Amino acid sequence: MDQNSKLFFLDAYALIYRAYYAFIKNPRINSKGFNTSAILGFVNTLEDVLKKENPTHIGVAFDPSGPTFRHEAYEQYKAQREETPEAIRLSVPIIKDIIRAYRIPILEVAGYEADDVIGTLATKAGQQGITTYMMTPDKDYGQLVTEHVFMYRPKYGDKEFEVMGIEQVKAKFDIQSPSQVIDMLGLMGDASDNIPGCPGVGEKTAQKLIAEFGNIENLLEHTDQLKGALKTKVETNREMITFSKFLATIKTDVPIELDMSALVREQPDEEALRKIFEELEFRTLMERIFKKESQPLPFSAGPLFAQESGPIQAIYLQKLRPTDRLKKKNQI
C-alpha cells in the first residue's frame, strides 16, 4: 500500500447527532417546513474534512438496524438515551443518498456498532502502516489509537477538530497506554452508553487504580492490597466491573475485510448531488461546492455517511452510479 495513503473512517450517527444539535437553538427549516439541520451540518462537516484533509481513501460506518451483541448481553445498554428526534430519523435516508452521490462506500455489519466496524478496519489498516483517522466525538475510540491510527475529534462547541495520537490520549486520561481507556471506562462507567462501571468510583479514583495496577484484571487479582471503603466497593462489584470492561471494549475482529480499492476516493456525482441539494433548498451550499474550480483527485470536494445489512454478514456498499442508486433504493 502506498505510504502516502490517508484513510478516513467516519462514525455516521455520532456526527449526524452533533450536526443536528449544533443548530438546536436556530434550526434550519426550508420552505416545505422540513428541518434540514442534521443534513446541512453533516454535509458542511464532510466538505470541511475533504477540503482540509484531502483523504485518499474514505468510508462511512453506520450502526445497523436492530440490536447489537451489547444490547443482547445487557438490556440496559444505551437505554437511558432519549428516542431519536424525528428530524434525525427523517434526515438519515437523505444523508445516505448524499453519501452515495459522493460515491463514498457505506460500511455496516449486522449485530455490531459502527465503533466495532471502524475499530476492526482501522486496526487492520494501521497494521499495514496506513495512516488512518477515525472521525468521531466519542472518547472511547481512544483505545484504538496506535502509531498509525489517530482520532480526528471535534472540539466541544467548536468547528475545529483535534488530532489525537498516542501521547494526546495518554495525556487526556492520565494513563500510560491508549489500551487503558477500556479499563478507565470499565471502572468509572460511561453515562453516554449507560455502562455502569463500579458504583462510587469516579475518574480520579479510576486513574489512581489503573496507575497502580495497570488493568482491571490485575486489580481484581490483588484487591487484598486495597483498603477501607474502596476495597469494599471493588470486591462487591467485581462482576459489574468485568462486565463493564466487556461493554466498553471496541471489537477489532468484526467479520469485515479491509478493501482499500473500495475505499478509494472518487469524484462525486455532481448531477445527483445538485438534485438533492436543490430539493433541500441548499442554495448557498451549492454555490460554495459547485463553483467551477475543478481540481483533479486527490482531492477536491468530497463526502460523508452509510447503510444497512442483512443476516450476520458485512455490507461494504460500493459507491453507486445514478442508475444503480435507483435500482438499489428498495434493497438498502
Salt bridges, closest charged atoms under 4 A:
GLU47 OE1 - LYS51 NZ 2.66
GLU53 OE1 - LYS6 NZ 3.00
GLU83 OE2 - ARG89 NH1 3.78
ASP97 OD1 - ARG100 NH1 2.77
ASP97 OD1 - ARG325 NH1 3.64
ASP97 OD2 - LYS329 NZ 3.42
GLU113 OE2 - ARG70 NH1 2.87
GLU113 OE1 - LYS78 NZ 2.61
ASP116 OD2 - ARG70 NH1 2.74
GLU160 OE2 - LYS52 NZ 3.96
GLU162 OE2 - ARG153 NH1 3.94
GLU167 OE2 - LYS170 NZ 3.34
ASP183 OD1 - LYS245 NZ 2.64
ASP190 OD1 - LYS139 NZ 3.36
ASP193 OD1 - LYS78 NZ 3.92
ASP193 OD1 - ARG81 NH2 2.67
GLU217 OE1 - LYS245 NZ 2.89
GLU235 OE2 - LYS231 NZ 3.34
GLU257 OE1 - LYS124 NZ 3.62
GLU266 OE2 - LYS319 NZ 3.80
GLU266 OE1 - ARG321 NH1 3.61
ASP269 OD2 - ARG103 NH2 4.00
GLU270 OE2 - ARG274 NE 3.02
GLU270 OE2 - LYS292 NZ 3.35
GLU281 OE2 - LYS32 NZ 3.20
GLU308 OE2 - LYS96 NZ 3.04
